[in-house]
Amino acid sequence: MTIRLSTPSDHEAVWQIISNVIATGDTYVFAPDSSKEKMLNYWFSSDKRTYVAEENNEILGTFYLKENQMDLGSHIVNAGYMVSENARGKGLGKAMAEFSLEEARSLGFRGMQFNLVVKTNEKAVKLWLKMGFEIIGEIPDAYKHSQFGYVNAYIMYQKL
Protein backbone atom coordinates (compact mmCIF):
# COMPACT_ATOMS: atom_id res chain seq x y z
CA MET A 1 0.00 0.00 0.00
CA THR A 2 1.13 3.53 -0.80
CA ILE A 3 0.00 6.75 0.87
CA ARG A 4 0.58 9.97 -1.04
CA LEU A 5 -0.68 13.50 -1.43
CA SER A 6 -3.74 13.54 -3.64
CA THR A 7 -3.95 15.04 -7.12
CA PRO A 8 -6.99 16.30 -9.06
CA SER A 9 -7.11 12.98 -10.92
CA ASP A 10 -8.02 11.31 -7.60
CA HIS A 11 -11.23 13.29 -7.11
CA GLU A 12 -13.63 10.80 -8.70
CA ALA A 13 -12.30 7.85 -6.68
CA VAL A 14 -12.36 9.92 -3.48
CA TRP A 15 -15.92 11.01 -4.23
CA GLN A 16 -16.95 7.35 -4.47
CA ILE A 17 -15.50 6.73 -1.00
CA ILE A 18 -17.06 9.87 0.49
CA SER A 19 -20.50 9.24 -0.97
CA ASN A 20 -20.57 5.67 0.39
CA VAL A 21 -19.38 6.71 3.85
CA ILE A 22 -21.81 9.59 4.32
CA ALA A 23 -24.79 7.70 2.84
CA THR A 24 -25.34 5.86 6.13
CA GLY A 25 -25.64 8.99 8.28
CA ASP A 26 -23.88 7.37 11.20
CA THR A 27 -20.28 8.66 11.33
CA TYR A 28 -19.86 12.07 9.64
CA VAL A 29 -21.80 15.31 10.04
CA PHE A 30 -22.41 15.66 6.30
CA ALA A 31 -25.96 15.11 5.08
CA PRO A 32 -26.27 11.76 3.29
CA ASP A 33 -27.51 13.54 0.16
CA SER A 34 -24.64 16.06 0.06
CA SER A 35 -23.64 16.91 -3.48
CA LYS A 36 -20.43 15.81 -5.12
CA GLU A 37 -19.43 19.44 -5.61
CA LYS A 38 -20.02 20.32 -1.95
CA MET A 39 -18.06 17.34 -0.66
CA LEU A 40 -15.11 17.64 -3.04
CA ASN A 41 -14.87 21.36 -2.29
CA TYR A 42 -14.78 20.52 1.42
CA TRP A 43 -12.39 17.53 1.26
CA PHE A 44 -9.94 19.25 -1.09
CA SER A 45 -10.22 22.84 0.21
CA SER A 46 -7.07 24.92 0.27
CA ASP A 47 -6.80 24.77 4.09
CA LYS A 48 -6.20 21.01 3.94
CA ARG A 49 -3.47 18.63 2.82
CA THR A 50 -5.41 15.71 1.37
CA TYR A 51 -3.92 12.23 0.97
CA VAL A 52 -4.97 8.96 -0.62
CA ALA A 53 -4.06 5.38 0.19
CA GLU A 54 -3.82 3.10 -2.79
CA GLU A 55 -2.97 -0.44 -3.66
CA ASN A 56 -2.63 -1.84 -7.19
CA ASN A 57 -3.56 1.60 -8.56
CA GLU A 58 -6.88 1.57 -6.68
CA ILE A 59 -7.65 4.29 -4.15
CA LEU A 60 -8.90 2.57 -1.02
CA GLY A 61 -8.86 5.41 1.50
CA THR A 62 -8.39 9.11 1.98
CA PHE A 63 -7.67 11.54 4.77
CA TYR A 64 -6.79 15.15 5.29
CA LEU A 65 -4.71 17.15 7.74
CA LYS A 66 -5.47 20.76 8.60
CA GLU A 67 -4.84 23.27 11.34
CA ASN A 68 -7.52 22.78 13.98
CA GLN A 69 -7.60 26.52 14.63
CA MET A 70 -5.91 29.48 13.02
CA ASP A 71 -3.05 31.61 14.29
CA LEU A 72 -2.32 30.90 17.96
CA GLY A 73 -4.04 27.50 17.77
CA SER A 74 -2.41 26.44 14.51
CA HIS A 75 0.06 24.08 16.19
CA ILE A 76 -2.74 21.51 16.72
CA VAL A 77 -3.74 19.47 13.67
CA ASN A 78 -7.19 18.14 12.85
CA ALA A 79 -7.86 15.24 10.51
CA GLY A 80 -10.64 13.30 8.82
CA TYR A 81 -10.41 9.74 7.46
CA MET A 82 -12.53 7.60 5.15
CA VAL A 83 -12.03 4.04 3.90
CA SER A 84 -13.75 2.45 0.90
CA GLU A 85 -16.29 -0.30 1.53
CA ASN A 86 -14.13 -3.02 0.00
CA ALA A 87 -11.13 -2.14 2.19
CA ARG A 88 -12.81 -2.00 5.60
CA GLY A 89 -11.54 -4.32 8.30
CA LYS A 90 -8.15 -4.81 6.63
CA GLY A 91 -6.05 -2.39 8.70
CA LEU A 92 -6.17 0.54 6.27
CA GLY A 93 -7.55 2.95 8.86
CA LYS A 94 -4.70 2.09 11.21
CA ALA A 95 -2.12 2.47 8.42
CA MET A 96 -3.50 5.89 7.47
CA ALA A 97 -3.59 6.91 11.14
CA GLU A 98 0.05 5.90 11.69
CA PHE A 99 1.12 7.72 8.53
CA SER A 100 -0.87 10.84 9.42
CA LEU A 101 0.56 11.05 12.92
CA GLU A 102 4.11 10.87 11.56
CA GLU A 103 3.26 13.34 8.80
CA ALA A 104 1.75 15.76 11.32
CA ARG A 105 4.90 15.56 13.44
CA SER A 106 7.08 16.20 10.39
CA LEU A 107 4.94 19.22 9.51
CA GLY A 108 5.63 20.65 12.97
CA PHE A 109 2.29 20.05 14.69
CA ARG A 110 2.40 19.51 18.47
CA GLY A 111 -0.89 17.65 18.89
CA MET A 112 -3.80 16.12 16.98
CA GLN A 113 -7.40 16.77 17.96
CA PHE A 114 -10.63 15.29 16.69
CA ASN A 115 -13.47 17.70 17.38
CA LEU A 116 -16.33 15.25 16.90
CA VAL A 117 -16.03 11.47 17.07
CA VAL A 118 -19.52 9.99 17.21
CA LYS A 119 -19.74 7.91 20.39
CA THR A 120 -21.69 5.14 18.66
CA ASN A 121 -18.92 4.79 16.03
CA GLU A 122 -17.28 2.15 18.19
CA LYS A 123 -14.75 1.02 15.57
CA ALA A 124 -13.35 4.54 15.23
CA VAL A 125 -13.31 5.16 18.98
CA LYS A 126 -11.51 1.84 19.54
CA LEU A 127 -8.94 2.63 16.83
CA TRP A 128 -8.19 6.12 18.14
CA LEU A 129 -7.81 4.86 21.71
CA LYS A 130 -5.48 2.10 20.45
CA MET A 131 -3.48 4.75 18.56
CA GLY A 132 -2.88 6.68 21.79
CA PHE A 133 -5.67 9.26 21.71
CA GLU A 134 -7.48 10.26 24.87
CA ILE A 135 -11.10 11.25 25.25
CA ILE A 136 -10.82 14.77 26.63
CA GLY A 137 -14.47 15.73 26.42
CA GLU A 138 -17.94 14.53 25.61
CA ILE A 139 -20.55 16.68 23.91
CA PRO A 140 -24.16 15.74 24.74
CA ASP A 141 -26.49 15.21 21.77
CA ALA A 142 -23.84 16.53 19.36
CA TYR A 143 -24.75 14.29 16.44
CA LYS A 144 -28.08 13.45 14.81
CA HIS A 145 -27.60 9.74 14.08
CA SER A 146 -29.71 8.21 11.30
CA GLN A 147 -30.82 5.31 13.53
CA PHE A 148 -30.45 6.42 17.14
CA GLY A 149 -31.42 10.08 16.99
CA TYR A 150 -29.29 12.47 19.00
CA VAL A 151 -26.15 10.83 20.36
CA ASN A 152 -23.08 12.11 22.17
CA ALA A 153 -19.72 12.76 20.54
CA TYR A 154 -16.20 12.73 21.89
CA ILE A 155 -13.41 15.23 21.57
CA MET A 156 -10.21 13.20 21.29
CA TYR A 157 -6.60 14.35 21.53
CA GLN A 158 -3.06 13.07 21.27
CA LYS A 159 0.06 15.03 22.05
CA LEU A 160 2.61 14.70 19.27
ABEGO torsion letter per residue (X at the ends): XBBBBBBAAAAAAAAAAAAAAAAAGAABABBAABBAAAAAAAAABAABBBBBBBBGGBBABBBBBBBABBEAAAABBBBBBBBBAAABGAGAAAAAAAAAAAAAAAAGBABBBBABBBAABAAAAAAAAAAGBBBABBBBGABBBAAAEBBBBBBBBBBX
